[in-house]
Amino acid sequence: MDVELLSRIQFGLTAGFHFIYPPLTIGLGVLIAIIEFMYFKTNDEIYRKMADFWAKLFAINFVIGVATGIVMEFEFGTNWSNYARFVGDIFGSPLAAEGVFAFFLESTFLGLYLVGKNRLSRFMRFFSFLMVAFGSTLSALWILIANSWQQTPAGYKVEGGRAVLTNFWEAVFNPTMPSMFLHTVDASFITGAMFMAGVSAYFLIKGKNLELAKRSLKLAVVFGVIVSILQLFPFGDESARVVAKTQPEKLASFEGLFKTQSKAPLLVFGIPDPSQNKMLVEIGIPGALSFLADHNFNAVVKGIDSFPKNDLPPMTLTFYSFHLMVALGTLFILTFLVGVYLLYKKKIYTTKPFLTALWAFIPLPYIANELGWITTEVGRQPWAVYGLLRTKDAFSPLPVGDVWLSLIGFTLVYAVLFGVFLYLIIHTVKSFKMD
């Protein structure tokens, strides 16, 4: 393997591993804030105990997430120095804002909550975790501003071989930022809802902490059905339309659209063969992709044949990541709809097959998040910054042995951290007993 490929693998490993944790921080943070609000309004001790339990799991996730995120920022300077040199004037601003305005807010109020929650008033408990939830979402906003700028650069000029910021707000509100932010944060809400539902289902199956489990499951299912439907429409719908306008070759790879055409079909199932530029198996809805891209069933959608070969992303990985993500998103909608139905019928707490499914589904939103990240980032290739800087020109010219050494080291450390994370989460859940 050459240095470019090794550097890409290493960054993919570190970024992908870090991305396990922020979605739960965002999603679970909002749910805990809702629980604290219920405690503030009702003074019901069950809500206080619920918040205390979920906050323990939140804290474990938060600490591991922070530890894994620090490495990525150093990698920009070590493994991707040419990239850092090109985007530093622009990329540095949102990263600095994330640290100053978001991370400090989130961590300060989390510390206040964890250390002083037994001495805080009900309102201050609620306000503290509201600020934690707000801080985590604000952190995601600044990170996604930086990432979305790579997808659709705006508010810049290239000067002396570097991208120089000319308009801060144009760079912030670049074409993909709003849809990427809403889509990613909503995916985090789904992650939090499924996590809370799955752990609550485990308690119900085991006959433990029943009142906490029932109230938590009800909250998770109602919250989950809302955010999972929103992920389909309007957030998913808008994301697809933005990609069609700004990165049409990415959309063509998503959908295995080899030929430019009007009334383009939206694939329900397909098996692409990039070597022959055709679909081996194809089941689609005629005109639906055209409508999705332009709200017009007769709209022309550019296919792979419209782009130079060296500007196309790797199709197989992009295609399957996208479609597996969509399939999982559909499963989440169906799961939470069944949950709402069982809740309405007053059967949700005793329907063991459904509870077992919820418990087993806990990893699925994590998988969907990783697939979405792969779809977005691999779909941008061969560009590190779309249309401006190719990935092959962005990495640092390091010795191959050095990159191998750091890659092996990170893999071992992250494996240990993930083992610690799983142990702490599982131990906390299994050992918890509500007073």
Secondary structure by P-SEA (a helix, b strand, c coil): ccaaaaaaaaaaaaaaaaaccaaaaaaaaaaaaaaaaaaaacccaaaaaaaaaaaaaaaaaaaaaaaaaaaaaaaaaaccaaaaaaccccaaaaaaaaaaccaaaaaaaaaaaaaccccccaaaaaaaaaaaaaaaaaaaaaaaaaaaaaaccccccccccccccccaaaaaaccaaaaaaaaaaaaaaaaaaaaaaaaaaaaaaaccaaaaaaaaaaaaaaaaaaaaaaaacaaaaaaaaaaaaccaaaaaaaccccccccccccccccccccccccccbbbbbcaaaaaaacccccbbbbcccccccccccccaaaaaaaaaaaaaaaaaaaaaaaaaaaaaacccccaaaaaaaaaaacaaaaaaaaaaaaaaaaaacccccccccccccccccccaaaaaaaaaaaaaaaaaaaaaaaaaaaaaaaacccc
